């Protein structure tokens, strides 16, 4: 089954007035249907991931694990209001301090996780 162009939501579900009747029901190419596109993206990302050297995959994996742990730890600090961090971040008008707080935690914990993972390697592991 091929997808067709979606209607314009601003026009009340109808196509814009300037679209000729012949163009309204043109089927999209199979490469642009949402399901096929997402499957192709996953295959493409998988191929690029497998093409990376094993050392890079190892470091990226442990960095991302540490980054997620850092964001979770930052969320716990904000929710428990340890050191009044949550109050200070909530009182600010902008969301930049909160973003920087989470980025700093992600980078710090990701780097620490990568360092610990490399330090625990055997000589011939990679």
Buried (B, 14 or more C-beta within 10 A) or exposed (E): EEBEEEEEEEEEEEBEEEEEEEEEEEEBEEEEBEEBEEEEEEEEEEEEEEEEEEEEBBBBBBBBBBBBBBBEBBEEBBEEEEEEBBEBBEEEEEEEBBEEBBBEBBBBBBBBBBEEBBEEEEEEEE
